[in-house]
Amino acid sequence: MKTKTWLLATVLLAGIPLVHAADTYKLDPVHSFVIFKIKHMNTSNTYGRFNEPTGTIVVDDANPAGSSVEVELKSDNVDTHEPKRDQHLKKADFFDAVQFPTITFKSKTVEKGKEEGALDITGDLTLHGVTKSIKVTFVKTGAMSDPKMGTHIGYEGTFTIKRSDYGMNFMPAMIGDDVQLTVAVEAVK
């Protein structure tokens, strides 16, 4: 123990930077959710989700700028618990899953957020063939490490986009333009 303490003190006094590696996690598609909410006929909210999101989260607690997030959704995995509506959402009026099979988010910058465990992430959201820069705050919801199950982390964030910004203009009088998205992920190292 004395040797390790002496070595650490020597490194710090010499001004040699300590090497810190970021941790890489893969999204667990069974325990990760992308849920959306949109106004229907200006009377009620309709909810849906995208099943089986995939992606990678790189977390560098010592240097948040060294962190990154990539998430991919399959347009064909839209699920509103109504098969006829889901089929319509997959057509050209909405997601056009044949022409635009994926929805992606790729971070460009990550900064420490205002609240404990929060990250402010700016990145590119590509939806329906259109890429726009968005800023999202994700809050760490927990972490767990188990010798048998591995190391898990969780993050969640809610933000709003306009579907018209992404060329999804079908039925503007019947379906709202604002889409609220909640992204809740669990990822495994």
N, C-alpha and C positions, 0 to 999 in steps of 0.2 A: 504494500500500500504506500510506503514511503517513497518508493521509486516512481510510482504513478504521480503522486503529488509533486515530487521534485521535478519531474518531466513537464507537467502542466505549468508549474511556476516558471520554469526556464523558457518555455514556449511563449508564455504571456509576456514575460519581461523582455524577451528578444523581439517582441513585436511580430512574431510569426503568426499569420492568421490560422485559426483552427478551421479545418475542413468540415463543412456541414453539408450533408447530402439531403436533397429533397426526397420525400417519400412519394412513390407512385402507387395509385389505387385504380382498380378497374370497377366500373359501376356494376352493381349486382342487379340484373334486370328484374329479379323477383321481388326485391325490396326497394326499388326506385320507382318513382311515379312522376309523370308529367300530366297535370290535371288542368283543364281549361274551363272557363265560364264565359258565356256570351248571352246577351239579352235576346229574347225571342218575342217578336210582335210587341215590343215595348211593354210587356206585361210580366214576364217571368224570366228567370235565368235558366239556361240549359247548360248542363255539365257534361264533360266527356274526358277522355284520357287517351294517351298514346301508350300502348302496351309495349313492354320489353325495350326500354331505352338502353342504349349502350354508350360507352365512353370511358374517358380517362381523366383522373384528377391528380395533379401533381401538387403536393403541399409542402411548402418550405416555411415552417413556422418562424424561423429566425430571419427570413428575408421574404416577405409576402410577394415582392416583385418577381421572385423566382418561381412562383406558383403558376399553374395554368389549368384550364378546364376545356375539355372537348366532349360534347354530347351529340349523339346522333339518334334520330327517331326515324322510323319507317312510316311514311305517309299512309301506307296500307294498314298500319296498326292502329288507326283511329277507332275508338270504341265509345259509343254513347249509350250503350245498352239497348239499342234499337236498330236491328239489322238493316231495315230499309233506309233509315237516315244515314247509317254508316256507309252504305253503298253509294248514296248520293254524295256524301262528303268526299268520297274517293274519286269522283268524276271531275270533269273539267270545270264545272261550276265552282268548285271549291279547291281541294288540294291537288287535283289532277295527278293522282298517284302514279299513273303510267309515265307521264312526262317528267314529273318531279318526285322520284321515289324516296328521297330523303329530306329531312329537315335537320339542319346542323347549327350548332353554336360552337364557336372557337374563340377563346379569350385572346385579347391583345395585351391588356394590362391588368394586373391584380394589385390592389392596395389594401392595407389594413383598414377595416371599417370602424365606425364610431363606437359601436357597442362591442362588448366582449365576445370574441370568437367570430366576428363578422369580417367578411371580405367584400370589398367593392370591386366588381369585375366588369370591365368594359370589353366587349367583343363583337364579333360579327354573327348575326343571326341570318341564316339563309333559309327562306321559306318560299315555296312556289316560284323558285327561280330568281328571287330578288334577295339581295344581301343588304342589310342595314346594320349600322352600329347601334348597340344598345348598352345600357349600364344597368347592372343588377347587383343587389346586395344579397349575399348568401350568409346565413348564420349557421355556425357549427351547432348541430343538435346533439352531438355526443360522439363518444369514441369508446372502443372496447378492444382489448387484446386477450386472446385465449390461445394456449398452445395447440389445441385441436382445431379451432375455428379460424385462426389467423387474427389479423388486426383489421378492424372495421372503423370507418368514420361515417358521419352523417352530416349533411348540409341541407338547408331549405331556404328558398327565396320565392317571393311573389312579385310579379311585375305585370304591366299592361302594355300591349302593342295594339296598333290599328291594323286590321286585316286589309284595309284599302291600301296601306303603305306597301303591301306585298302583292298587289294586283288581284286581290280576292274581293271583287265588287258585286257579286251576285246577290240579289234581293236586298238592297240597302234599306228599304222601308220596312222590311219584315225582320231582318236580322241585324243586330247591333254591329257597329264598327269596332268598338273596343272589346278586346279579348284579354281577359285576365288569366295569366298562367301561374301555376304554382309548381315549382320543381323541387321535389323532395327526393334526395338520393342517399343511398347507402352504398359505400364502396369498400372494396377489400384489397389489402396490400398483398 
